[in-house]
Amino acid sequence: MKNRITEMLGVEYPIVQGGMHYVGYANMAAAVSNAGGLGIITSLTLALAPAEESPHPGHAGAEKLRMEIRACKQLTSKPFGVNVTKLPMLAAADMFGEIVQVLIDEEVPVIETAGSPMPEEWAAFKKAGMKIVHKCTSIRHAVSAQKSGVDAISMDGFDCGGHPGEDDVGNWVLLAKAGKILQIPFLASGGVGCGEQMAAAIAMGAEGINMGTRFMATKEAPIHANIKQALVDTDERGTHHVYRSLGNTERVFRNPTTEKVNALESEFPGDFSKIAHLAKGVNYKKSFQETGDAQSSVWSCGTSIGLIEDVPTCHELIQTIMSEYEQAARRLAPSSSL
């Protein structure tokens, strides 16, 4: 399959594994890239983690990210990317500049950016010959990023795990409008988990897909088997939003902990201190990497959990998606003569 996305990213299939906390390590990214897609390392998981939480203890700050990038290069000869999210708390911090410099030093082929606009960093990436895929939850932000010179957009609809923005617009409208407005290629992101969706997205103008949650339920995903099984066992109703009163909406796995977060938000709207003990990242990490307890922490996933029925290898998953896509495309073919 060849289109602007596959040629730009240097991949066999237009399937990207989005950045995910406590999932996007070197082994995950390499497995996706080796299967013909584009794997992504999550920079902030590494760069902001205490030394004891790093797969490479002893390396401080952004150096942990550097080691992870080098580890990925040992695991795959194919292109891979790194997600870098610019959060307000990092905007003026030395750490963010260190992350950017590591990415340039290590000549990472593709950068998936998210969060606040970063025109200076985009310019630096472009100068270094790197391709930039910017994740957007609204058309206006996508148009702005296009004007700033990014190479592609990942349109992230309301179904996505993690942060869907505050506009509450789903992909059924978001993708169709992007197809009419954007000149640069874009990926369909948010709630994506099968080849039929990929065919529908391409029919609306997308040139590939970006999946997070679906890649969590793969054999290579570096998370506890119980979390993977929770994704299989839960249907499409198994997520909801938290942090809405904070203006930082996040779609997460529905469990007693997240229900408690919502109850406290209703009682104390906008007061993070009331939910901080439940929302701590260390709880997230403990569930994913130690206990496998899907009920005791706040962790991100999208509505694509309703499409997850097994835990294949990354290769098997990508081949299945491409087979489903081809079958869907054949079903569309007769209508092309109308």
C-alpha positions in Angstrom: 0.0 0.0 0.0 1.5 3.3 -1.1 0.3 6.8 -0.4 1.7 10.1 1.0 1.8 8.7 4.5 3.7 5.5 3.7 6.2 7.4 1.5 6.7 10.1 4.1 7.2 7.8 7.0 9.0 5.1 5.1 6.6 2.3 6.2 4.9 -0.6 4.5 1.5 0.1 5.9 -0.1 3.4 7.0 -0.6 2.3 10.5 1.0 4.3 13.4 1.2 3.3 17.1 0.5 6.5 19.0 2.5 7.6 22.0 1.2 6.0 25.3 2.4 6.4 28.9 4.0 3.3 30.3 3.5 1.5 26.9 5.7 3.4 24.4 9.1 1.8 25.2 11.7 0.6 22.7 10.4 -3.0 22.5 6.9 -1.8 21.7 8.0 0.7 19.0 10.3 -1.8 17.4 7.6 -4.6 17.3 5.2 -2.3 15.4 7.9 -1.0 13.1 9.2 -4.5 12.3 5.6 -5.5 11.5 5.4 -2.8 8.8 3.8 0.1 10.8 5.4 3.0 12.6 6.2 2.4 16.3 6.4 5.3 18.7 8.5 5.8 21.9 6.8 8.1 24.5 9.4 10.6 25.6 7.8 12.0 28.7 7.3 8.5 30.2 11.1 8.2 30.2 12.3 11.7 30.6 10.1 12.6 33.6 10.3 9.3 35.4 12.4 8.9 38.5 15.6 6.9 37.8 14.2 3.8 39.5 11.3 3.8 37.1 13.5 3.8 34.0 14.3 0.7 32.0 17.9 2.1 32.1 18.5 3.1 35.7 21.3 5.5 36.3 20.5 7.9 33.4 19.0 11.2 34.5 16.3 13.2 32.7 16.4 13.2 29.0 19.4 10.8 28.9 17.0 7.9 29.7 15.2 8.8 26.5 18.4 8.8 24.6 19.2 5.3 25.9 15.7 4.1 24.9 16.1 5.5 21.4 19.4 3.7 21.0 17.8 0.5 22.3 15.1 0.8 19.7 17.8 1.2 16.9 19.2 -2.1 18.1 15.8 -3.8 17.8 14.8 -2.6 14.4 16.4 -1.3 11.2 13.1 0.3 10.2 11.8 3.8 10.8 10.3 4.6 14.2 9.2 7.8 15.9 9.1 9.5 19.3 6.1 11.3 20.8 6.9 14.6 22.5 4.1 16.4 24.2 4.5 20.1 25.2 2.6 20.6 28.4 2.2 24.0 30.1 4.4 22.9 33.0 7.2 22.1 30.6 6.9 25.1 28.3 9.7 27.1 30.1 11.5 24.2 31.6 15.0 23.1 30.7 13.7 19.5 30.5 11.7 20.2 27.3 14.7 21.7 25.6 16.8 18.7 26.6 14.2 16.3 25.1 14.2 18.2 21.8 17.9 18.2 21.6 18.1 14.4 22.3 15.7 13.8 19.4 17.8 15.9 17.1 21.1 14.4 18.3 19.8 10.9 17.8 18.3 11.7 14.3 14.9 10.2 15.1 13.1 9.8 11.7 9.6 10.8 12.8 8.4 13.0 15.6 4.8 12.8 16.8 4.0 16.1 18.6 1.1 16.9 20.8 -0.1 19.5 23.3 0.8 23.2 22.9 2.0 24.5 19.5 5.8 24.4 19.2 6.8 26.4 16.2 10.4 26.8 17.2 10.8 23.1 17.9 9.0 22.3 14.6 11.5 24.5 12.7 14.4 22.7 14.5 13.0 19.3 13.6 12.5 20.3 10.0 16.0 21.7 9.7 17.3 18.3 11.0 15.3 16.5 8.2 12.8 14.9 10.6 9.1 14.4 9.7 6.5 15.9 12.0 3.1 14.4 12.6 1.1 16.7 14.9 -1.9 15.4 16.9 -4.9 17.7 16.9 -8.4 17.4 18.3 -9.9 20.2 16.3 -9.9 21.4 12.7 -8.8 24.9 13.6 -5.7 23.6 15.4 -4.9 21.3 12.4 -5.1 24.2 10.0 -2.8 26.3 12.2 -0.3 23.4 12.4 -0.4 23.0 8.7 0.4 26.7 8.2 3.3 26.2 10.6 4.8 23.6 8.4 4.2 20.2 10.0 4.2 17.3 7.5 1.1 15.5 8.6 -1.8 15.7 11.0 -3.2 13.0 13.3 -6.9 14.0 13.7 -7.8 12.8 17.2 -11.6 12.4 17.6 -13.7 12.3 20.7 -13.4 8.5 21.0 -9.7 8.6 21.7 -8.1 7.4 24.9 -6.3 10.1 26.8 -7.0 13.8 26.0 -9.7 14.5 23.4 -9.8 18.2 23.9 -12.8 20.1 25.0 -14.8 20.4 21.8 -16.4 16.9 22.0 -16.4 16.4 18.2 -16.3 12.8 16.9 -14.4 11.4 14.0 -17.5 11.0 11.8 -17.5 14.8 11.4 -13.9 15.6 12.2 -12.4 13.4 9.5 -14.8 14.3 6.8 -14.1 18.0 7.4 -10.4 17.5 7.5 -10.6 15.7 4.2 -12.2 18.8 2.7 -9.9 21.4 4.3 -6.4 20.0 4.8 -3.8 19.9 2.0 -1.3 17.8 3.9 -1.9 14.2 4.6 -3.7 13.2 7.9 -4.2 10.1 10.0 -7.5 9.0 11.6 -6.9 8.7 15.4 -9.3 8.0 18.3 -11.4 4.9 18.7 -9.7 3.1 15.8 -9.2 -0.6 16.1 -10.1 -2.4 12.8 -9.6 -2.4 9.1 -13.1 -1.4 8.3 -12.6 1.9 10.1 -9.4 2.4 8.1 -11.4 2.0 4.9 -14.0 4.4 6.1 -11.3 6.9 7.2 -9.6 6.7 3.8 -13.0 7.2 2.1 -13.2 10.5 4.0 -9.7 11.7 3.0 -7.4 10.2 5.6 -4.3 8.3 4.4 -3.9 6.0 7.4 -4.7 5.4 11.0 -3.1 6.0 14.4 -3.9 3.5 17.2 -3.1 3.5 20.8 -5.5 1.3 22.8 -5.6 -1.5 20.2 -1.8 -1.9 20.4 -2.0 -2.2 24.2 -3.7 -5.5 23.7 -0.8 -7.1 21.8 1.7 -9.7 23.0 4.6 -7.3 22.8 3.0 -4.5 24.8 5.0 -4.1 27.9 2.1 -4.1 30.3 0.6 -6.7 32.7 -1.4 -9.5 31.1 -4.4 -8.6 33.4 -4.6 -5.1 31.8 -4.7 -6.7 28.4 -7.4 -9.1 29.5 -9.4 -6.2 30.9 -9.3 -4.6 27.4 -10.6 -7.9 25.9 -13.3 -8.4 28.5 -14.8 -4.9 28.5 -17.1 -3.5 25.8 -17.4 -0.1 24.2 -19.2 1.3 27.3 -16.1 0.7 29.5 -14.7 4.1 29.3 -15.7 7.6 30.5 -14.2 11.0 31.1 -12.4 12.5 34.1 -10.9 15.9 34.8 -13.6 17.7 33.0 -14.0 20.3 35.8 -10.3 21.0 35.4 -10.6 21.8 31.6 -8.2 18.8 31.0 -10.7 16.1 29.9 -9.2 12.6 29.7 -10.9 9.4 28.5 -10.0 6.5 30.8 -11.0 3.0 31.7 -14.1 3.0 33.8 -13.5 1.5 37.3 -14.3 2.3 40.9 -11.3 4.7 41.2 -12.4 6.8 38.2 -16.0 6.8 39.5 -14.6 8.2 42.8 -12.7 10.9 40.8 -15.9 12.0 39.1 -17.8 12.1 42.4 -15.1 14.2 44.0 -15.0 16.5 40.9 -18.7 17.0 41.2 -18.4 17.9 44.9 -15.2 20.0 44.5 -15.1 21.2 40.9 -11.8 22.5 39.7 -9.9 21.4 42.9 -7.2 19.0 41.8 -6.0 18.6 45.4 -9.1 16.5 46.2 -8.3 13.9 43.5 -4.5 14.0 43.4 -4.1 10.9 45.5 -6.2 8.9 43.0 -4.7 10.5 39.9 -1.0 10.0 40.7 1.0 8.6 37.8 2.7 6.1 40.1 -0.7 4.4 40.5 -1.0 4.1 36.7 2.5 2.7 36.4 1.9 0.2 39.3 -1.2 -1.2 37.6 0.5 -1.5 34.2 3.9 -2.9 35.3 3.4 -4.6 38.6 0.0 -5.6 40.0 -2.1 -5.8 36.8 -5.0 -4.4 38.9 -7.2 -2.6 36.4 -9.5 -1.2 39.1 -7.2 0.7 41.4 -5.8 3.5 39.2 -6.8 6.1 36.5 -5.5 4.9 33.2 -6.2 5.9 29.6 -7.9 3.9 26.9 -10.3 4.7 24.1 -13.7 3.3 23.0 -11.9 1.0 20.6 -11.9 -1.4 23.5 -15.3 -2.5 22.1 -13.4 -3.9 19.1 -10.7 -5.8 21.0 -11.4 -9.5 21.2 -7.9 -11.0 21.3 -4.3 -10.4 22.1 -2.3 -11.0 18.9 1.3 -10.1 18.1 1.8 -6.7 16.4 2.5 -8.5 13.1 -0.7 -10.5 13.4 -2.7 -7.4 14.3 -1.4 -5.3 11.4 -2.0 -8.2 8.9 -5.6 -8.6 10.2 -6.2 -4.9 9.8 -4.9 -4.8 6.3 -7.0 -7.9 5.4 -10.1 -6.2 6.8 -9.3 -3.0 5.0 -8.9 -4.8 1.7 -12.2 -6.6 2.1 -14.0 -3.4 3.0 -12.4 -1.7 0.0 -13.7 -4.4 -2.3 -17.2 -3.9 -0.9 -16.9 -0.3 -1.8 -15.7 -0.9 -5.3 -19.0 -1.6 -7.0 -20.4 1.7 -5.9 -17.6 3.6 -7.7 -19.4 3.1 -11.0 -22.6 4.8 -9.7 
